[in-house]
Amino acid sequence: MKALILAAGLGTRLRPFTLEHPKALVPVGGVPMLERVLLRLRAEGFDEIVVNVHHFADQIEEFLRANSNFGLKISISDERGCLLDTGGAILHALPQLGGDERPFLVHNVDILSNASLANLVERHERGGGMATLLVSDRNSSRRLCFGKDMELLGWHNVKENRYRPAYYRPAAADRELAFSGIHVVSPTAVRSEMERQRRSGAFSVIDFYLESIGTAGVSGVCDTALELIDIGKPETLSRAEAMFSHQK
């Protein structure tokens, strides 16, 4: 199985560390974020990994060269010239991931979870469609809105009480759930839809999914047992540090 790790971000919330290092190498319990995600993917049966890089890209490449014993085929999607955001990163990496047209996982480097990642890929393959998003009923100021069959209908900024698309109005049966930063995509369908939208350069994958409503199958899988830590923020990084230190 294949996966794309999104590791190119600037990590501005984790300064001062990220003024001299990439976010992907922020240590969590003494182990870099990137290593923890790689080991999690390996444990779930993934064997081909693409890592996108931009901010201090050379440090990530050096880390991967110095730790070549992960037992994984790892390649780099180079964004040194321009940071492409989450959607642009997928488009840029498609030639490396979509050769056999099998679905691949997309995983943010700053997410730690107990999610069954291999099961998510299987769920996507059974359901078909362009993308399957792992979501949960956790606190978030921005939520995705799903219909009774877990089809994506919209997005809600809870603080501003603002919905997208502009025409969307929630029905009583709709569910609002938080995106995990983990999703599965089918390369052929994604490529076709990105071409239809004339996507290029830097763009958000959530914006792309919202523009795909009604034309491409985007659905959610709600994991009621999901435990997730977004370690891209100082307060949650501290919580993760305490958790992993306790496990030593």
ZITARA-V839069 format. One record per residue. RES is the residue in three letters. OMEGA is omega in whole degrees, 0 to 359 (none if undefined). Layout:
RES:OMEGA + RES:OMEGA
//
This chain:
MET:183 + LYS:178 + ALA:173 + LEU:175 + ILE:179 + LEU:187 + ALA:188 + ALA:189 + GLY:183 + LEU:178 + GLY:185 + THR:181 + ARG:182 + LEU:172 + ARG:15 + PRO:183 + PHE:186 + THR:171 + LEU:182 + GLU:183 + HIS:175 + PRO:178 + LYS:184 + ALA:182 + LEU:173 + VAL:182 + PRO:174 + VAL:186 + GLY:178 + GLY:182 + VAL:181 + PRO:177 + MET:184 + LEU:180 + GLU:180 + ARG:179 + VAL:179 + LEU:180 + LEU:177 + ARG:179 + LEU:179 + ARG:180 + ALA:181 + GLU:176 + GLY:176 + PHE:183 + ASP:177 + GLU:187 + ILE:170 + VAL:179 + VAL:177 + ASN:186 + VAL:174 + HIS:183 + HIS:184 + PHE:183 + ALA:182 + ASP:179 + GLN:177 + ILE:178 + GLU:179 + GLU:178 + PHE:181 + LEU:176 + ARG:182 + ALA:181 + ASN:185 + SER:183 + ASN:179 + PHE:182 + GLY:182 + LEU:171 + LYS:185 + ILE:176 + SER:185 + ILE:168 + SER:192 + ASP:177 + GLU:180 + ARG:184 + GLY:183 + CYS:176 + LEU:193 + LEU:182 + ASP:190 + THR:179 + GLY:178 + GLY:178 + ALA:179 + ILE:179 + LEU:182 + HIS:184 + ALA:184 + LEU:179 + PRO:180 + GLN:188 + LEU:191 + GLY:185 + GLY:181 + ASP:176 + GLU:175 + ARG:178 + PRO:175 + PHE:181 + LEU:172 + VAL:188 + HIS:174 + ASN:183 + VAL:184 + ASP:178 + ILE:171 + LEU:182 + SER:174 + ASN:184 + ALA:172 + SER:187 + LEU:178 + ALA:178 + ASN:178 + LEU:177 + VAL:179 + GLU:178 + ARG:179 + HIS:181 + GLU:178 + ARG:184 + GLY:184 + GLY:181 + GLY:184 + MET:185 + ALA:175 + THR:186 + LEU:175 + LEU:183 + VAL:178 + SER:180 + ASP:178 + ARG:181 + ASN:176 + SER:179 + SER:177 + ARG:185 + ARG:173 + LEU:184 + CYS:184 + PHE:176 + GLY:186 + LYS:178 + ASP:179 + MET:172 + GLU:180 + LEU:181 + LEU:184 + GLY:184 + TRP:184 + HIS:169 + ASN:189 + VAL:183 + LYS:181 + GLU:185 + ASN:182 + ARG:182 + TYR:170 + ARG:350 + PRO:186 + ALA:182 + TYR:187 + TYR:172 + ARG:186 + PRO:174 + ALA:184 + ALA:184 + ALA:182 + ASP:179 + ARG:175 + GLU:186 + LEU:183 + ALA:178 + PHE:185 + SER:189 + GLY:179 + ILE:180 + HIS:180 + VAL:181 + VAL:174 + SER:188 + PRO:181 + THR:182 + ALA:179 + VAL:180 + ARG:181 + SER:182 + GLU:177 + MET:176 + GLU:179 + ARG:180 + GLN:182 + ARG:180 + ARG:175 + SER:178 + GLY:183 + ALA:174 + PHE:182 + SER:178 + VAL:178 + ILE:175 + ASP:179 + PHE:180 + TYR:179 + LEU:177 + GLU:182 + SER:181 + ILE:178 + GLY:180 + THR:179 + ALA:184 + GLY:174 + VAL:184 + SER:180 + GLY:170 + VAL:181 + CYS:179 + ASP:183 + THR:180 + ALA:185 + LEU:171 + GLU:189 + LEU:174 + ILE:173 + ASP:186 + ILE:178 + GLY:179 + LYS:184 + PRO:184 + GLU:180 + THR:174 + LEU:178 + SER:179 + ARG:179 + ALA:177 + GLU:180 + ALA:181 + MET:183 + PHE:175 + SER:179 + HIS:181 + GLN:183 + LYS:none
//
